[in-house]
Amino acid sequence: MPNRTDVCVLLPTLNEAETIGSVVDGFHDAGFEHVLVIDGNSSDGTRDVAAEHGARVRVQSGKGKGQAVREGVRAVDRPYVLMADGDGTYRPEDADAMLEPLFDGRADHVIGDRFADMEAGAMTRLNSVGNSLINRLFAAVHGRDLRDILSGYRAFTRSSFERFNLDADGFGIETELAVECIRQGVSTEVVPIRYEARPGGSETNLNPIADGGRIILTLYTLTKTNNPIFYFGSVAAIGTLSGFVVAAFVAYRYFVVGISHEVLALLAAFLILLSVQLLMLGVLSDIIVSVNREQTRRLEEVADKLRDLEK
């Protein structure tokens, strides 16, 4: 049975000097010996504070949380990773619940559901509405409700993480992780956690409007490979609607006013025909994705059988 020595606590940070010391101490007190702080070039002494409290500290080469997570996992030498933020909003007391599905073999990726037990004031109303919108959009597009895909409290096997294709640099990393779990067929479980307000004196690095827009854009862009019929179908729907609007204008001007617009008529026809082609492309891409998933599943089954024979 794995234990805490098989786990590395990964803490991506940027200017969290006010809280990182207590966060590191909390995980050490909970029995986790390996705590890695991957820092995005903080200017407030975060790295010094983390090192003073016994964490292993690395400075990331790039910028953004996504880059920090990728570099941090590459630096981990344990089979399990417990990822949290350095702002004191996630409790070390919830670590066992996060790791249990991994240790029991029920899942390879675990998401902590902040909405299960959220302290008053821990999230602004704007952030709460934005989170709800993004979670509903994810469930509609990808066919599975993971309840809190933007949660920064994650536990996963390092081997499952290595299967992911991740390139988000900022806060879109959580969205990418959730999408990759679905796309790669990684067994995923959601567990309730306590989400607390940031301690006084610390400030969030998240911009609700700018980062929220990037997250939604990331979610939509990723549907191209995971749910292509939605991606191309949505573009086709917009194109078809635009074509019919232009066609209606041309018809009104011709039959009511008596003026013809040949160029606009050609544009309307072009938009509608292009939209039909995009929809067909989406259907074909969806078939290819489905076949690829089935082939990947069969290959994994063969690989599992071969591993069992080697044992």
N, C-alpha and C positions, 0 to 999 in steps of 0.2 A: 504494500500500500504506500503510495507516494506521501511525502510529508512536506513540511514547510521548507526544508533544505533544498527541495527540488524546484522551488519557486523563486523567481526574481521579481521583485516589485519595481516596476518601471514608472518613473515620474517625469513626464515632460514639463519643463518649466520655462517661464519668461518673467523676470522681475517678480518673484514670489518670496523675497527675503523675509517678509512679515510672517509667513505661514509655513515655509518649507521645513524649518527646524522641528516644529511640533508634528508635522506630517511624518517626517522620517522617524522621529522618536516613537510615534504611535505604531508604526509598522514594526519597528524593532521590539517594542513592548509586547506586540501581538505574536512574537516568535519568529519573525522573518529576518534572517541574517543578511540576505542579499537584497540591497536596495540600490538601484541605479537611478541617478538623476541625470537626465539628458537635457542640457540647458541651451536655450537659443540666444546665447550672448547677452545675458542679463547685465544691466548696468547698476543694479542696486545691491550687489554683494550676495546674490542668491547662491552662487557656487560655493563661496566661502562658508556660508551658514550651513549648507548641506553637508560639506566635508567635515565641518566641526562636529556635526551630529552623527557622523559615522557612515554616511552614504558614499558610494562610489560615484564620482562625478565625471561626466564627459561633456565637452562642448560640441554641439552639432556644427557641421560644416555649412549647412544651408540655413534657410529661414522657414518658419512656419511649423505648426504642430505636426502636420503630416510628415514632413521631413524628419522631425525629431523622433517620431514613433518608428519610422523605418530604420533610422540609424541606431536607435536604442535597441530594437529587437535584434539587429545584427550583432550588437555587442553583448547580448545575453548569452550566458553559457549554461543555462538551466532549461529543462524540458518544458516548464510551465512559466507563463508570464502573467502577472497580475498588474494591470495598468490602471492608474488613477491620476488625478490632477494634484498639483502641488499647492492648491489654494485652500485646503482644509474643509472642502465641502463633502468629501467622501470619507466614511468612517472605516478605520482598520478593523473594527468589530464585525463588519460585514464580509470580511475577507474569506472566512471559512465557508459561508453560504455561496460565495462566488466560485470558490474552488471545488466544492463538493461534486458538481456535475462532471468536472474534468477527472477528478480522482476516481469517481465511480464508473467512468467510461460512458456516461450518458451523452456527453457533448464534447466537442472540441473547441467551442467558442461560447462564452457566457456574457450576457449583457445585464448590467444592473439597472433595474427599472426605478428611476428617480421618483416617478409619480406615485409609486406605491406608498411612500411615506415621506412626504416633502414638508420640511419645516416652513412655517409661515415666513414669507419674505425672502425665501431662498431663490425665487425666480420671479422676475418682473412679469406683469400681465402681458406685455408685448412679447417677451420670450416664451411665455406659456402658450400664447395663441400661435406663435410661429412654430413651436415644437409640435403642437397638435396638428397643425396643417401639414407639416412635413411628414409626420408619422402616418397620417391618413393617406397622403399621396403615395408614400412608399408601399403601404398595404394594398392600395388600389392597383399600382403599377406592377408590383412584384408578387402579389398574390399571397403574402404572408404578413401578419401583424406581429411585429417584434416589439411593439408598445413604446419603446424609447430608443430609437436608432441613434440619437445624438448623445447618448450617455457616454461619459468619459471613463466610467468604471467598467473595465473589461477583464476577463480572464480567458486565456486561450493557450493551446499547445503551440509551441514554437514551430512544430512541423506543419500544422495547419496554416499558420501565418505565411510560411514560405511558399504556399501554393497560390497566394493572392497576387494579383496584378494591381499594385497601388501606385498612384502618381500624384495624388492631391497633396499640396504643400501646406494648406491651412487647416481650418476647422472642418473641411469637407472629408477629412480622414475617417471620421466615425461613419459617415454616410457610405464611403467606399467600403469600409469593413463589412457593413451590413449587406451591401449589394453583393460583395464577393462571397459572403457566406451562402447566399442564395444561389449565385451563379456556379460556385464550385461544389455545391451540395454538401457543405460543411455542417455537421450536426450542431445546432444552435439552441441554447436554452436561455430563457429570461428569468431572473430571480429578483424578488423585491429587495430594495435597499433603502436606507435612510439617506436623504439628501438634505444637507444643512446649509444655512446661509453663510456667506463668506464672513470670516472674522472681521471685526472693525479694523479699519486702517488699510485693508488690502483692496485692490481694485481689479476688476475683471479685464481680461485682454480681448473679450468678445465684443464686437460691434454688432448689435442686433440687426441693423438694416443691411450693412455691407456684407457681413459674414452670412447672414440669413439668405441673402440673394445668391451668394456664391454656392451655398449648400444646395439650394433648390436647383440652380443651374447644374451642379455636379450630379444631383439625383436624376435630372432629366437626361443629361448627356450619357449617363451610364445605362439608360434603358436601351441605347442603340445596340448593345451586345447582349443584354439580358432579356429584354422584351422588345425586339425590333418592330413587331407589328404595332405596338403602341407608339414607338418613336416615329416611324415613318407614317403611321396612320394619323397621328396628330398633325404632322406637317401637311399631309394630304387633305385633311379636313379643313385646315386654314386656307389652303390653295383653292379647294373646291368652293368654299364660301366666298372667297375673293372673286373667283371667276364668275359665279352667279350674280354677285353684286354688280360687277362691271357689265355683264350681259343684260341685267335688268335696266341699267342706266342707258345702255345702247338702244334697247327696245323702246324705252320711254321716249328718248329723243327722236327716234325714227317714226314711231306711230303717232305720237302726240304733237311733237314740235315740227316733225318733217325734216329733220336733219340727220344724215347718216354719219356714223363714225366707224369707218372700216378698220382703222388701226386698233381701236379699242375692242372691236368685235374679234379681231384676230388675237388680241391679248387675252380676252375672256376664254376663247377656245383653247389657247395655249395653256392657260392656268388649269383648266379642267382636265385636259389630256395629261398634263404633267402630274397632276394629283392622282389620276388613275394609275399612272405608271409607278408613282411612289408607293401607292397602296399595294400594288402587285409585288414590288420589291420587298416591302415589309412582310408580306405573306411568305415569299420565298426565303427570306432571311430567317423568319421564324421557324420554318421547316428545317433549315440547315442547323440552327441552334438546337432544336429538339433532337435531331439525329446525333449531333456532336455530344450532347449530354448523355444520350443513351450509350454511345460508344465509350465515353469516358467512364460511365458507371460500370460497364462490362469489363473494361480494362482494370479498374480498381478491384472488382471482384476476383479477377484472375490473379492480380498481384497479392491480394489477401490470402488466396488459396496457396500460392507459392510460398508465402512467408510461413503459413501454417505447416507446410510440408518440410520446410527447412528446420523448423523447431522440432 
